[in-house]
Structure formats: structure tokens, C-alpha cells
Amino acid sequence: MLFSSSIFLFAFLPAVLLGYYVVFRGMRRAQNLLLLAASLFFYAWGEPWFVLVMMASIAANYLFGLWVHTWKRRGRRLLLPVTAACVCNLGLLFVFKYLTFTLKNLALLGLNTPIPVIELPIGISFFTFQALSYVLDVAMGAAQVQRSPFGLGLYISLFPQLIAGPIVKYATVADEIQGRRETWADFSDGCCRFLVGLGKKVLLSNQLALVADAAWDTPAGSLSTAFAWLGSLCYTLQIYYDFSGYSDMAIGLGRMFGFHFLENFNWPYVSRSVTEFWRRWHISLSTWFRDYVYIPLGGSRRGKGKTLRNLFVVWLLTGVWHGANWTFLCWGLFYFLLLVLEKTTGQVAAWPRVLGWGWTFLMVNFGWVLFRADSLTACGAFLGAMFGQGGGPDLQAAYYLEQYWLVILLSVFFAFPIAPWLTRKVSAYFDQYARHVFPLWDGAYGLVLLLIFLAAAAFLVKGTYNPFIYFNF
Amino acid sequence: MAHSHSSTGAVLFLCAMAAGAVLLLTGLAPTEPAREGVRLPQRKAAYTAQAGMSDGRRGPGQLGEAVPVQTEPPFERIRDFLSTADAAANSALDKGHLFIQLYGGVQALSDRTVLEDVDPQYSVVKLTDGTLTFVNAEPQDVTGHGRSVVRLSRALAGREIPLLYVQAPQKLQEDDPRLPTGVADYGNDYADQLLGVLAENDVPTLDLRKTLAAAGRDWSSFFFRTDHHWTPEAAFIAHQAIAEVLERDYGFPIPAEHTDPAAFTRTCLSDWFLGSQGKRVGPLYAGVDDMEIWEPNFATDFTYSIPIYDTERTGSFSEALLFPERVEEKDFFNGNPYTLYAGGDYPMARIYNLLAPERPRIMLLRDSYACVLTPFLALDCGELITVDLRYFHDDLLTYVDWLEPDLVIVMYTAGSVALDELFDFFPQDAPQPPYALDPPAVEKPALGTN
């Protein structure tokens, strides 16, 4: 089920809120069971069969957790249970996500084996990494074992972050599974955050997607330079609003039920270096790899050679995590090269701010071209068009600019923290009148959010274009 | 002072969500079927049984084999349900058309002039004069359709029945400057290709695009603002031109009052009509249209028969050929006032001029542009037979042989020239033998009776 769908907004969410806050008010066990049942239903809505895969993952990781806990208490080395958990989880991920890709490439090398058709369960990379996070957190002592299979099931399957993250580490929410406290401040904050995310997704990302898809659907020979640049810029903005919008909705929904997930985005497009970009983009994934791969491998404290190796492993895995395609792998390695360049030369950090920002934005934009392309050949052709190797008249670029100029302008505006900066300035100015101004602010902001909600609902009910990029990861 | 959250926002969100949930629940509840302006009349069960027909669109000879219905496995049924649930929910939520209006309002604010549809052919384009249209976005070779008309013309010539091809206009002119940047329309190109083939083969034609252009009026005044069809006034001008050709080239006498606008009373229903494009974007996007009712001041008496639906209307022009029930109440989304004229698109219909049965019998192969023209043209005929090949699937020449018209007119709007089904004159693609069997089940009603 999509957050940005009528069924979710007008049936699923009201029903769950009603059950949670009215029917089972004050009954934590019942509330958790309701959330678990709702989450499984939410997942099954997209593809009923795959809910069994997720339930199997929950059951297996519950047992792994107990195994790790028992051995830890007895003082035994945890290599075996942790390895078993990793093999099982990553094996599951491999079968569903990478087996077909691997066999296809082996076939190219002459090893002909039957290639099965395997459908990818939505969000498998997210819930597998969350499940693994639980076992690893228990092993590393960052969290206590979860005695209740329902509690663990709730953590892994909780619908706000189930399908497209953020990847919530178990230690972050372990205490909140039983001991959370819902407050009106959290609830109202969650509502507002959800609406902001919904607006980003439906009113900006889905519109930008029309431009980006049109550019990518244009044969390379007919793609003009202007339209290629416009298409790449729109995709750069689309993926940001798509994913950060989903994260906002997830964080907001979590807060409505008393869960506090960590931030996943922090204005990534203001970054003045690629290193900074990755501190601001998909923070939960970077953190996951840092805590469970980079640091266990030794991080940056074992010399330059091993630091390079560790970085290579992390970025190879980051690329592969996004999908079974050479483009994703190259995209990961592209960032590895950029980061190594920055770290070894120290160049970008020393550049003037604007130059650093321009370089970073340009590299990120090229990165997204690689990310969006179906193949390396298609990527090459698109990049070629961006640098004048394409063809065709610029009428398409003129058409899409004429039609989407406002969406593009707003998307650029909201990609930079101008609104929060303005808010801070205004609030500082009116600080002495806060008592009078706050109700006005509250009401005005509330009305704006209502308008966003109504506009988004109108687009959804009309049945406009509504893809989610990160569902496939 | 500034907070990232708003209690008001949360309360409003909960209220809006609850309101949506109520709309969804009430929308999913079974209700009376909506009044649809273009709905085809329902046939009575007794008539269906008698005629041996299974649906309203297929003739007796084209019944397909029954398809056995297999029960799907439960998992598939769940999948099917899930795949349609969202569309059903959207439909239920928008029963009152609140969301579509809001959608149009937001698009108007965002300065969009092309509103894409899930099906690209239904994307709505707003022209620089604020009017709406669909576009024929793809260039196509339609000369094959021209050859079909030539073939029909020859088949009719063998029966000593002349054919006249009338090219109806479309909302967009050639290289129309009102189109947004980067949007092209090829409807007029289709029409030109077809007319070129007909000219090469000496098939008589009448190009109403030239007729309207010569009228010296603003082109957009001939068309509705929120719909791609022409107005009754434009159709009347077209009727004048057709009447002139009928009289001059075919020797059909046309009384002067039929083509004199002063012989008609015109009543304007202000802000009464939301057209096909308007319904997709709501009235906030481009407003609504007026609908004009043209009624002759002279005496008329017609029987309008739609045999396949067992429907018949007898009375004056206003009672038989106009459908005043289609404009009884203003209902932008569920009504279609355009079908005030001739009722809409029927597979086949017959109009008998009871006051002048001696006038010629004309068969009109038509698309929806003919709706507003049909009542005017019926004045000039003893009998006017309209056939819409999109819905008529019997053998056309069999009907021609049976009905023996004095003239066959083919009239399509420019954009329709690309539609294969409108040129499917020979469904079995073989020369048709002269009609030798019993006539079809439908009989011409006795004149002057109901």
C-alpha cells in the first residue's frame, strides 16, 4: 500500500488511528498487536504472497536473537550465531534480489544455467537490514534481546518505515516498543511532518517525474542537450522529494504512534563536498554501513591502505544494495572514487564555497544519471546528449519548461533551507510578541498544511502519475 | 516562537481525513445509477429475446461464442480485488466531483496548459484563448481510410447511389497558434490526406473547414469552450452549406426556411454545459459553456426511431429530434447537454419526416459531430438514416440494399479520420452480394403512428 493513496489516507490510517487511540487506548499490548496486524495487512496489500517471506524473516531473526543472547550470557564467542544470521538474511536478499542478475552474468561468461523469474518483494532491502540490525545490536550489546516475537515483528514490520525506510536501527526504538509515550505535541508534529512529506511526494516529485521520464524515454539520438540537462535536473530533484518525502511521512507516522525515528535527510543539496553530501543523504543507510560494516572492518584507524579497502567495501555494498544492475554497482564505485579523491587531496574542502557546492551538485547530478539509467550504455548515451552528442530540436525542453516551470522553481526553492532560515529570522524579529504571534502562526501553518493535503488528495483521486523510486530497493 | 508543528494543522488533518473516510464509505454504498447524458438507451428484455441479440452493439449475425466463466483461485481473487481497490476508492471519493474541481483549480494556479491523463489521448490541452481540447498528437498515414471511402463510393455507384464525403471541422485549425509551445495536432493533416485521395478518385467532397473559415468569424466561436465539439450555430452554418450542395448537385429541393436562421427561435441556457475536456479538469480550470436550443418556427412532424433499442419518439422537431430531458437540470458532471441534439451516438437511427415523406432518403455515416447537425439535416429529408460505425457492427451494404437511400453522406470530424472503425465499411472485406434474404428484424414503423 502506498502512503500516497486514497485507500491509505481515507481508510487504512483513520481505521488504525481509531483502533489505536479509541478502541485500545491505554492497552499497550493490544495497541502493539493492532500495529503489527495493520503492518502485515499494509505489506500484504501490495503483494499478498510476500508477507509470508517477511514473517519467515521475523521468525528466523527472533530465533537468531535468542541464540545470540543465550551464547552471550554463557560467555561464548558469537561468531557462529552472527554469521548464521548474516548468511540467512543476506542469503534471503540474494535469492530475491541478486540471483537472477548473477545467473544472467554467469551466462554471459558461458555458464548456462536456467534463469528463474523471481519477483522482488517490495522493500526487502529495508526490512532485511532492519532485521540484521536487531541481531547485531543484541550481539554488540547495544540493545537487549526482544523476548516477544510480536515485539520483534512490530519492529521489523512497522508500517511507517516498512517499505522504504528510514532503516531504523533496533537500538533506536527498542525501548519504545513497550515503553513509548504518546503526546499531543508528538502527534501534531507527526501529522504536520506527514503532510509535508505527502506534499513533497505528490505535488513535487510526481510532477517532476513526468519531465524526467519524458527525457529518459526519448531515444538518445533525438534527445537535445537542453532536454537532457532539464531531465537530469528534474530527476535529481525528483529522487530527493520522492525519498525525503517518504521519509518525512514515515517519521511523521511513527511520531503519531509514539515512535521516534532518526532523521534520514538533512538538506543534502546544500552540500559543499561529496563527503558532506553523504552525511546529509539517506543518513540511515550510511549510518547502518558505518556501524555494521565500516567500523567493524577497522574504519579509518588502521592505516591508509585499510581505510581505502574499507571505503571500497562500503561503497561497493552501497551500490549493490540499491539494485542488481551494473549501473548501481558503478554508481557506488563512482562515489568511492570521488570520496577517495576528496580525502586524499583535500582539494574540494579547500575550494571557495560556491565552487565546492557547484562541483558537488554536478557530481551528484551525474551520479543520478548513472543511477537512473537502465544500463551503462544508456547512461553513456544520456551523458553524451548532455554534452552535445544527442540531437533533435529543443522544442521538448521548451514545452516542459513552459508546463512545469512553477514546479521546478518551487522544487529548487524548497531543496535549500530557505524556508527554515526565513522562519528563524521572522521568529527572531517577533520574539517579544511570541504570545500573540504564536496562535496566528499555528493557524496559518495549519491552513497551509490543509491546503497541501487537499491538493495532494485531489491529485491522488484524479489518479495522476504516482511512482515510488525507493520501493524497489 | 516558530514551531515545526501546528496543533491547528493536526486537527484540520484529522478532520479532513475523517471527512474523506465518510465520503469513501458513502461513496462505496450502492446508490441509484447516475443520470448519464450519453448513456445508450437500454433495450427491453422482451425485444432482446425477440431480436435474438445479446447486447446493444452487435447485430444478429455477429454473436460471439459464450465464454465459459471460470472461478479464479482465492489468491488470484484477492489480487484482482487489490488491483482495482484503489480505483474504486478514488471513484467513490469523487462521486461529488469535489476533488476533480480542486485538481483543476490547482492546475490553473500552477499555470499548466497541458494536463496529462493516464491515457495520453485524453490529455487536456488549454489553448491560449482559454478553451480546452484533446489533440491528435501523432502523425499518421490515413490514406488507407481514403481508399476505403473510394471503395465504398464505387460499391454504391454500382447500386446507382451517389456518395458525398463531408469533412467536418475540428476545434484546432492547421498550425493553430493557440496551441502551447511544443504541442502539435495532426487532425487537419489526416483530413487533408483523406480529401487528397478522394480528389484523385473523383469522389465528391465538401470541406466544412473552408465553409466555417469563410464565415469571417472568430474560429473559436464555432466550438464549445470546454468541449471539442462544434456549437449548434456552427452546425447550422454547416447545414446551410450542405443544403446548398444537395440542391445544386443532387437536385434535392430545399425550402428556404430550413436554412434561414430567422426561421428559428434560439434559447440560450447560460453556464449549462461542461464538455468532455471540462469534465476531466473541472469548471475551475476553464469555466463552463452555454447551450443554445434551436427550434424551428415552422411546422414539423417527425418520428425518430432507434430500432436496435426499441426506442421511438414522435412529434415536432423539438419533441422528436431534441432531447429536452438532457438539459432539464444543470448537472455538469453527470449530464451531457450536447446530446440535447439527436440524443447522442446510436449504432443506427432512422428519422422520418412525416410532413414531407417524398423528400429524399439520405444515409449519414457519422461520428459525434453529427449530433447537432442531424436535426437540421432531417428537415431536408424524407428519411434520414444515421449510422455510427463505432457501434454498428452489421453489414453496411446489406442495410444499404435494404433501405435504398438516394444519397449516402459520410461526415467525420478531422480528428476522427484516423479512427479505423469509422472506415470499416466492409467488415468481411469481401464484395457484398446484393441483399437477397429477409430484411433485418427491425421494421420501418408505419408512418404517422407510434
Interface residues (C-beta under 8 A of the other chain):
Chain A: S5 S6 I7 L9 F10 A11 L13 P14 L17 W45 G46 P48 W49 W184 A185 F187 S188 D189 G190 C191 C192 R193 F194 L195 L210 L395 Q396 A398 Y399 Y400 E402 Q403 Y404 W405 L406 V407 T423 R424 V426 S427 F430 D431 A434 V437 F438 W441 D442 G443 Y445 G446 L447 V448 L449 L450 F453 L454 A455 A457 A458 F459 L460 V461 K462 G463 T464 Y465
Chain B: M1 A2 H3 S4 H5 S6 S7 T8 G9 A10 V11 L12 F13 L14 A16 M17 A18 G20 A21 L23 L24 F75 I78 R79 L82 A85 D86 A87 A89 N90 L93 D94 F99 I100 L102 Y103 V106 S110 D111 R112 T113 V114 E116 V118 P180 T181 G182 V183
